[in-house]
Every structure is written in structure tokens, then in C-alpha cells.
Amino acid sequence: MAIRNANAEWKGSLKEGAGTMKLGSGAYEGPFTFASRFESGPGTNPEELIGAAQAGCFSMFLSALLTKEGFVPESIHATAAVHLGEGPAITLIELSCTARVPGVSASRFQELAETAKNNCPVSKALSGPEKKLTATLV
């Protein structure tokens, strides 16, 4: 299967420093700071990127489930609100979905949406995959 990459660089202290994050595809590169993560400053943050990954993965997975059952979604719009609490720790991810899917019943749609929430690859990854580290001090 595919291996996807991203990188980040941070320079300086926690509160006064700044960093950049970049997707391996080159589709996104942007700044992040203490203020963009813990306050309301300009730039992005890891939690916002996790939210985008969660919403994107969920919507594609739900589309696959619906399509497998013979329903062709006209649109699936998903949002993910990632809550960063004390610790700091991600304490909650609230998914919201609005879809236009001709022919599917409301109850079957709810079942498939729940399955997508629990089984898309990003949802599974956020439940605790193994993490390997190579750390080099120069």
C-alpha cells in the first residue's frame, strides 16, 4: 500500500518560536506558532490538519460503503471539530456530515455513517497505532 509523508520544522522556544508544516505531495505548506495552536493566531496547527484528514477519510469511506450497496452519493460534506484540551491532549473529535444520497433510507444512512466513523483508516489510526522513532542529535 501507499506510504504518505509530511514534515515539520520548529525553530525557537515554545511561545516565541515558529514552524512550518509541509505535505509530502507539495499540496500544502504553511506556518504554525504557539498562537495558532493554543490561541487564535494566524497559521495552522496539527489539530486542524488532523481534522481535515478525519473529515476527508470519513467522507471517502462513507462514499465507498454507500456505493458498495448500490447508492451513488451526489455529495457528502463532512466537518471535524478537533478539541484540544488540558495536557495538552486531543479530547474529542466531533464529526458532522450532510449528504445527498438518492434512494438510501435515513436509518441505513445512519448505520453506514457510523460504520465509516469507526472504520475509516484515519479513525483507526487515531485509536493508537504503533509509532516508530528514529531521533538523531546533530
C-alpha positions as CSV (number, residue, x, y, z in Angstrom):
1,M,0.0,0.0,0.0
2,A,1.0,3.6,-0.2
3,I,3.2,5.5,2.2
4,R,2.4,9.2,2.7
5,N,4.8,11.7,4.1
6,A,4.7,15.1,5.7
7,N,7.3,17.2,7.6
8,A,7.5,19.9,10.1
9,E,10.3,22.2,11.3
10,W,10.2,24.3,14.5
11,K,12.7,27.0,15.4
12,G,12.9,28.6,18.8
13,S,11.2,28.3,22.1
14,L,7.7,27.1,22.5
15,K,6.0,30.5,22.9
16,E,8.3,32.7,20.8
17,G,9.3,30.2,18.1
18,A,7.6,29.3,14.9
19,G,7.4,26.5,12.5
20,T,6.3,25.2,9.1
21,M,4.5,22.1,8.1
22,K,4.5,20.7,4.6
23,L,2.8,17.8,2.9
24,G,5.0,15.4,1.0
25,S,2.8,15.9,-2.1
26,G,3.6,19.6,-2.0
27,A,-0.2,20.4,-2.0
28,Y,0.2,22.3,1.3
29,E,2.9,24.2,3.2
30,G,2.1,26.6,5.9
31,P,3.2,28.2,9.2
32,F,2.3,27.4,12.7
33,T,3.0,29.1,16.0
34,F,2.1,28.8,19.7
35,A,-0.7,31.4,19.0
36,S,-2.1,29.4,16.0
37,R,-2.2,26.3,18.1
38,F,-3.3,27.4,21.6
39,E,-4.8,30.8,20.9
40,S,-6.4,32.4,17.8
41,G,-3.3,33.4,15.9
42,P,-2.8,33.2,12.2
43,G,-1.5,29.9,10.7
44,T,-2.5,26.3,11.0
45,N,-1.9,23.7,13.7
46,P,-1.6,19.9,13.9
47,E,-5.2,19.5,15.2
48,E,-6.6,21.4,12.2
49,L,-4.7,19.1,9.9
50,I,-6.0,16.1,11.8
51,G,-9.5,17.4,11.4
52,A,-9.0,17.7,7.6
53,A,-7.7,14.2,7.5
54,Q,-10.5,12.8,9.6
55,A,-13.2,14.6,7.5
56,G,-11.7,13.6,4.2
57,C,-11.1,10.0,5.2
58,F,-14.6,9.6,6.7
59,S,-16.4,11.1,3.6
60,M,-14.5,8.8,1.2
61,F,-15.1,5.8,3.3
62,L,-18.8,6.6,3.6
63,S,-19.0,7.0,-0.2
64,A,-17.4,3.6,-0.6
65,L,-19.8,1.9,1.8
66,L,-22.8,3.6,0.0
67,T,-21.5,2.8,-3.4
68,K,-21.0,-0.9,-2.4
69,E,-24.7,-1.1,-1.6
70,G,-25.7,0.5,-4.9
71,F,-26.3,4.0,-3.7
72,V,-24.4,6.7,-5.6
73,P,-23.8,9.8,-3.4
74,E,-24.3,13.1,-5.1
75,S,-22.4,14.8,-2.3
76,I,-21.0,14.1,1.2
77,H,-19.9,17.1,3.2
78,A,-18.0,16.3,6.4
79,T,-16.5,18.6,9.1
80,A,-14.4,17.6,12.0
81,A,-14.1,19.8,15.1
82,V,-10.9,18.7,17.0
83,H,-10.9,19.7,20.6
84,L,-7.5,20.3,22.2
85,G,-7.8,20.2,26.0
86,E,-5.6,20.2,29.0
87,G,-2.4,18.2,28.9
88,P,-2.4,19.2,26.0
89,A,-4.4,16.3,24.6
90,I,-7.0,15.8,21.9
91,T,-10.1,15.1,24.0
92,L,-12.8,14.9,21.3
93,I,-13.3,14.9,17.6
94,E,-16.8,15.8,16.6
95,L,-17.7,14.7,13.1
96,S,-20.7,16.3,11.3
97,C,-21.9,15.1,7.9
98,T,-24.5,16.3,5.5
99,A,-25.1,14.1,2.4
100,R,-27.3,13.9,-0.6
101,V,-27.7,10.2,-1.5
102,P,-30.7,9.3,-3.6
103,G,-32.6,6.1,-2.6
104,V,-31.0,5.3,0.7
105,S,-33.2,5.2,3.8
106,A,-32.4,7.5,6.8
107,S,-31.8,4.5,9.0
108,R,-29.4,2.8,6.6
109,F,-27.6,6.0,6.0
110,Q,-27.1,6.4,9.8
111,E,-25.8,2.8,10.1
112,L,-23.3,3.3,7.2
113,A,-22.2,6.7,8.6
114,E,-21.5,5.1,12.0
115,T,-19.5,2.3,10.3
116,A,-17.5,4.9,8.4
117,K,-16.8,6.9,11.5
118,N,-15.4,3.8,13.3
119,N,-13.6,2.1,10.4
120,C,-12.0,4.7,8.1
121,P,-8.2,4.4,8.2
122,V,-7.8,7.8,10.0
123,S,-10.3,6.8,12.7
124,K,-8.4,3.6,13.2
125,A,-5.1,5.4,13.3
126,L,-6.2,7.9,15.9
127,S,-7.1,5.0,18.2
128,G,-3.5,4.2,18.8
129,P,-1.2,2.8,16.1
130,E,2.3,1.8,16.8
131,K,4.7,4.6,16.4
132,K,8.4,4.1,15.4
133,L,11.0,6.8,16.0
134,T,14.5,7.5,14.7
135,A,16.0,10.5,16.6
136,T,19.3,12.0,15.7
137,L,21.1,14.8,17.6
138,V,23.4,16.9,15.5
